[in-house]
């Protein structure tokens, strides 16, 4: 974990800072002595007590997501996203010369989008940027920690107060994940930006019924802006449309990797998709929305 990432974290027990772990140490410790084990894969579970009431993505869902993303289907989305996040980091960092920009990836999943951003953008005025990745699924974070070992990859419930100092993040990235507006506003610098990726109503409509996928709200973008309005103002909305040619295995993976994957049984889904042709045309439709703090 990069020191700049650890330096931005707060202990969820006492609210004090963490000490940078030395090479070979197997725990992340705060200055008051609270200790959290570093899993052998490299992530840290900061949840205490009863943890969370929300269901984490299962191992099957995570494996399907990694297989689909590694096939490159959403790479055009990642390229546009990297440019937007890079600009946000650079603009915020310009107000804090001499500091390492910090990106908070809220709902990092397997870390694929963070990896694409990290590999794609040079941040003006800085050699690199630090990153904190939060997700509720330990199955996802095992993969995220392998993809992004420099980041602080943490098991966390996004609806709880975030274990990050106020005003430390130069950008918050949310890709298909819960949006805790008040906490995002708290951890962002005044010049920082919130970047949110959401599917548009036409997203994968060609395969949605066969794959048992959940429908997209017609007013999703308007609802997003309204839900954040108390803390953020919309600065820009960038549409991204990707034509896809999917094999049956790709359709299976895209069905399992999203929210519907909590309800879909892989064996039943295989039967449903058995009659698909060798390739199926579909269209992925997204909006990348950039918000500035009010």
N, C-alpha and C positions, 0 to 999 in steps of 0.2 A: 504493500500500500504506500502510495506517495505521501510524504510528510504533510504536504499542503491539504490533502484530503482528510487525513486524521486530525489535523489541526482545526478543521471546521466542525468536527463532531462534538456532540454533548452526550454525557452519560444519561441514559433514560431514568436512572434511579435517583441521582442527586443533582443533575443538571450541570455538573462541572466538566471540565475539559478532559480529554484523553491524553495519555502519554504515547509518544511514538513507540511502537514495539521494536525491540532490538532484533537483529537477525537471529533466527532460531527460536524466538519466543512463540509460545502457543496460545497466548491470551492477549486481548486488548483490555488495558486497565486505565481507569480514570485516576485523577490525582487524589481522590478520596479512597481509593483502594477497591472499588467495585470492578469485578473481573468478568470478562466474557470470552469464552473459548473461541479460538480461531480454528474452524474446521480444516481438515487436511486438504480440502479443495481450495481453501483460501478465503471463504466468506465467514461472516460473523453474525450470529443470531443475537440481536439486541432485545428481542421481546422478552418480557418478564411476567411473572404472575400467571394469569389465565391466557396470556398471549392474545389471540384474536378470535372473533366469532366468524370471520370470513373464510371461505374455502380457498385453499391454495390450489394452483394449477397442479395437476397430477403429473407423474413421471411420463405417462403416455402422451399427455397434452404437450408437455415440454419437448419430448422427442419429435413429435410431429411438427412443432413450430420450427425447431432447429433444422429439420430436414427440408422443410419448405423454403425457409429463408436462405439456407446454404445453397439451394438450387438456383438462387439469383432472381427469383420472380419479382421481388420487391426492390431490387437494386436501384431502379430509376427513382423510387421514392427516397431511398437513402441518400442518393446524390443531391437531390434538391434540399432535403432536410439538412445535410451537412453544410451546404452553402448558407442556409438561413441561420443555423446555430452558430456557425463560424463568424458571421457578421455580428450576431448578438454578443458573442463573447468578446470580440475585438472592440466593439463600441463601448461595452461596459468596462473592459480592462483599460481603455484609454483614460478613464477617469481615476484609475488607481495604479499609476506607474510603479513598477518595481514589485508588484504582487503577481502571483500565479493565478490566472483566471480559474474559476471553479464552475463546473457543470454538475447540476443535480439531475440525475436520470431517475425520475419518479415512476416506478413500475418498469424497471430495467429488463425484466424477463430473463432471457438467456444472454443478454448483453450484446445482441447482434447489432442493433441500431447504434449503440454507444461505440462499438468497435468500428463501424463504418464511419461515424463522425470523427473518431480519433485518427483513423488512417487517412482521412480525406482533407482535413483542414489545417492549414498553417494559420495560427492566430497572430495577427499583427502585433508586434511589440513583445511577444512572448514565444519561447521555444516550444512550449507545450501547454497543456492545461490539466488541472487536477479534476478528478471526477468522483462522485459518490453515487452509487447505484443502490436503489431501494426496491425490494420486492417481497411479497408475502410468501412466495414459494421457495423452499429450500432446494427443491429439484431444479428449478430454474437457476438459482444462484450458484449451484455447483458448476453449471456450464458458464455462467457469467463470469465467475472468478477465473476460470481458465481462459476465457476470451480477453478479459481485461484485468490482468493481475495487478496493474498499477492502481486501479480504482479501489475505493473502499466499498465492497459489496456487502450489503447488510440486509438481513431478514427484518422487515418492518411492515407495519400496518399503516398505509398512507392516510387513514382517517384519524390516526392518533397524532399528537404533536410530534413534529419531525425532530429527530436527534441531530439537528444542525443549528449552528449559531445564527442569530438574526443578522441579516444584511451581509451574508458571506457569499452567496451564490451570484454569479454573473449571468447565468441562464438556468432555467428549469425546463427540462424536456419531459413531455408526457405523451407516450405513444400507446394509444388504446388502453389507458389506465385511469384509475380514479383521480379526480381533481379536487384537492383540498385547497380551495382558494385562499382562505385566511392564512394557512401555513405557508403556501407558496409565496404570498405577499410578505410574510414575516422574514423568510430566509433570503429573499432577493435583495440585491443592492437597489438603490433608487434608479440607477441607470440600467438595471438588468431587464431581461425579457423572459416571458413565459411562452414556450413554443409547444403547441398541442396538435397532435395528429388524430384526426377522426375519419371514419369512412363516410362517404356520401351515400345518399339513398339508392343509387344504382350499383353500389359495390357488389360485384360477383353475383348479380341477379340471375345470370344464366345457369348457375349451379346451386343457388341457394336452396331451392325446394328439394332437389335430389339429395343434397348433403345435409339436410335438416338444420341449416344455419338460421340464426335469429335474424329477423328483419331489421332494417335501419329506419329510424324515425324520419319522417319527411321533413320535419323542422329541426333536425339535429343541430345544424350550425347556429340557428337562431337561439335554440335552447342553451347551447354552449356559451354564447355571448351573454345571455341573460344570467346564467348560473354564476358567471365570474364578475358580473357588473359591479358588485359592491367593492371589489378590490382591483379590477383590471379593466382597461379599455382596449378594444380591438384596434390593432395597428395595421395589420394586413392579413389577407386570406389568400393562400396560394393553392389553386386546384392542381392535382396531379392525377393523370389518367394513364393507366398502363394496360395495353392489350396483352392477353395471356394465352398461351397454348398449353393446356394442362393434360398430363397423363393421368390415368385413374389413380395412381399413387399420390399425385399432387392434389387431386380433389379430396381424397381421403385425409391427407395431412391438413389441408386448409379447413376442413370441416372439424377436425379434432383440436386444432390449435387455438380456436377462439372460445368464447363463452359457452357455445353449444357443446363443447367438448366435455363439460361437466356432466352432461346428460346422455351423451352418445356412447354407446358400447361399440368398441372397435369391431367386434365380430359381427354385430348386427349391421354396422355401417358397411362392412365389406360386402355383405349380401346385397344391400341396397345399391351399391355402386358397381356390382358385378357386370351389369349390362351396359356400362359406359363404353363409348368407342375408344379407340387407341389414343385419340387426342380430342380435347374439348376446348372450344374457344370461350373465353370469359374476359370480363373487363374489371380491373381493380380501379376504384375511384376513391380518392382521398382529398381531404383539405388539410393543409398545414396552416394553422392560425397562430399569428404572433400577437402577443398582448404586452402592453406596457403597464407598470403599476400606476394606480391613481395617486 
